[in-house]
Amino acid sequence: YLQRLRVREYIGESGGLLFANAAGFAALGDFEPLPTGLELQAYWLHRLPDGESRVLRELVGCYPKALDREVLGEAIGYKRSTRDAYLQRLRTRRLIVDERGGAVKASAELFG
C-alpha cells in the first residue's frame, strides 16, 4: 500500500516518518480529524480491542510515569506473550513509547 501511495505522490517522508502531503489530503476528501487530549484518549479506549484498551487504560492512568513491563503485566493480569503482543500493537499506533530499562508509558500525544 505504501508503494501505491508513493506512486500516486500522496505521501512524503521526513526523518524516517511518513506523512500525507497536500495531494494525499486532497485525495482523502472530506474527513474528520482525530480529537486531542482527553477526547483522543476516549476515542482510542473505546475503539481498541479489549486487551489493548486495558493495557492503554493502565498506562494512561499512571501517566507521566512509565511502568516496568512486569509491573504492567501484574496489574492487567496478562501473560508475558499476550502483554507484549498488545504493547506491540499500541506501539505501532504510536499510543505508547518505550522508556529505558524496558519500561513503557502512554504517548504524550494522548495528553496534548
Backbone torsions as a table, in degrees:
resi	resn	phi	psi	omega
1	TYR	NA	-39.1	179.1
2	LEU	-61.7	-40.1	178.6
3	GLN	-60.9	-41.9	179.2
4	ARG	-63.4	-40.8	178.7
5	LEU	-66.3	-37.6	177.9
6	ARG	-65.9	-44.3	-180.0
7	VAL	-59.9	-39.3	179.5
8	ARG	-81.7	-1.8	-180.0
9	GLU	58.2	43.8	178.4
10	TYR	-96.0	-14.0	-177.3
11	ILE	-129.7	156.0	173.5
12	GLY	-125.6	174.4	-179.6
13	GLU	-139.1	136.7	178.0
14	SER	-148.7	126.4	179.0
15	GLY	58.9	31.0	179.4
16	GLY	83.0	-0.5	178.7
17	LEU	-106.3	141.5	177.0
18	LEU	-94.5	147.4	177.9
19	PHE	-148.0	154.0	174.8
20	ALA	-77.6	131.6	177.3
21	ASN	-94.0	-172.7	-176.9
22	ALA	-58.2	-42.2	179.1
23	ALA	-65.2	-36.7	177.9
24	GLY	-65.0	-43.5	177.6
25	PHE	-64.8	-39.2	178.2
26	ALA	-63.0	-39.0	179.8
27	ALA	-67.6	-28.3	178.5
28	LEU	-65.3	-30.4	-176.6
29	GLY	75.8	-146.2	-177.7
30	ASP	-80.1	125.5	178.3
31	PHE	-150.6	160.8	-178.8
32	GLU	-100.3	118.1	177.7
33	PRO	-67.3	156.4	178.6
34	LEU	-64.8	149.5	175.5
35	PRO	-71.2	-179.6	178.3
36	THR	-126.8	166.7	174.4
37	GLY	58.3	-136.4	-177.0
38	LEU	-60.5	-32.8	177.8
39	GLU	-67.4	-33.0	176.7
40	LEU	-69.0	-39.9	175.6
41	GLN	-58.9	-49.0	-179.5
42	ALA	-61.8	-40.4	178.7
43	TYR	-53.9	-53.4	-176.8
44	TRP	-71.4	-41.5	-177.4
45	LEU	-62.3	-27.6	179.9
46	HIS	-90.6	-13.3	-177.2
47	ARG	-107.1	-21.6	-179.7
48	LEU	-73.3	152.5	171.6
49	PRO	-59.0	157.6	-172.9
50	ASP	-50.5	-49.2	-176.7
51	GLY	-63.6	-45.4	179.0
52	GLU	-65.4	-39.9	178.6
53	SER	-62.4	-40.1	-179.9
54	ARG	-64.1	-42.6	178.4
55	VAL	-64.8	-47.6	-178.6
56	LEU	-63.4	-41.0	178.6
57	ARG	-58.0	-42.0	179.3
58	GLU	-63.8	-43.1	-178.4
59	LEU	-71.9	-37.1	176.2
60	VAL	-64.2	-39.2	-178.0
61	GLY	-64.1	-24.7	-178.5
62	CYS	-110.2	4.8	179.7
63	TYR	-59.9	139.8	12.1
64	PRO	-91.1	7.1	179.0
65	LYS	-70.5	142.7	173.9
66	ALA	-92.4	152.0	177.2
67	LEU	-113.8	137.1	171.2
68	ASP	-62.5	143.6	-178.0
69	ARG	-57.5	-38.9	-179.4
70	GLU	-67.1	-41.6	177.9
71	VAL	-63.5	-42.8	178.0
72	LEU	-61.1	-45.6	179.5
73	GLY	-58.6	-41.0	177.8
74	GLU	-66.5	-39.7	-177.5
75	ALA	-66.7	-36.3	-176.4
76	ILE	-97.6	-15.4	175.4
77	GLY	77.9	24.0	178.0
78	TYR	-104.9	150.3	174.3
79	LYS	-66.4	160.7	-176.9
80	ARG	-53.9	-47.8	-176.6
81	SER	-64.3	-40.0	178.9
82	THR	-68.3	-46.6	178.2
83	ARG	-56.3	-47.2	-178.2
84	ASP	-65.9	-34.7	176.7
85	ALA	-64.5	-43.6	178.2
86	TYR	-65.1	-40.8	178.3
87	LEU	-61.8	-40.8	179.3
88	GLN	-62.5	-43.1	179.4
89	ARG	-65.1	-39.5	177.9
90	LEU	-68.7	-37.3	178.2
91	ARG	-64.8	-41.4	178.9
92	THR	-60.7	-36.2	177.5
93	ARG	-81.5	-1.6	-179.5
94	ARG	63.1	33.8	178.3
95	LEU	-93.6	-15.2	176.5
96	ILE	-134.6	161.8	175.7
97	VAL	-132.5	151.5	176.8
98	ASP	-87.4	141.5	176.3
99	GLU	-114.2	174.0	178.3
100	ARG	-61.7	149.6	175.9
101	GLY	73.0	16.0	177.2
102	GLY	85.5	5.6	177.3
103	ALA	-78.2	159.7	178.0
104	VAL	-133.1	153.9	174.8
105	LYS	-148.1	163.2	178.0
106	ALA	-65.2	148.3	178.8
107	SER	-68.5	141.4	177.9
108	ALA	-61.2	-25.0	179.7
109	GLU	-61.9	-22.8	178.4
110	LEU	-76.1	-6.3	-176.2
111	PHE	-121.6	-0.3	-174.6
112	GLY	-88.3	NA	NA
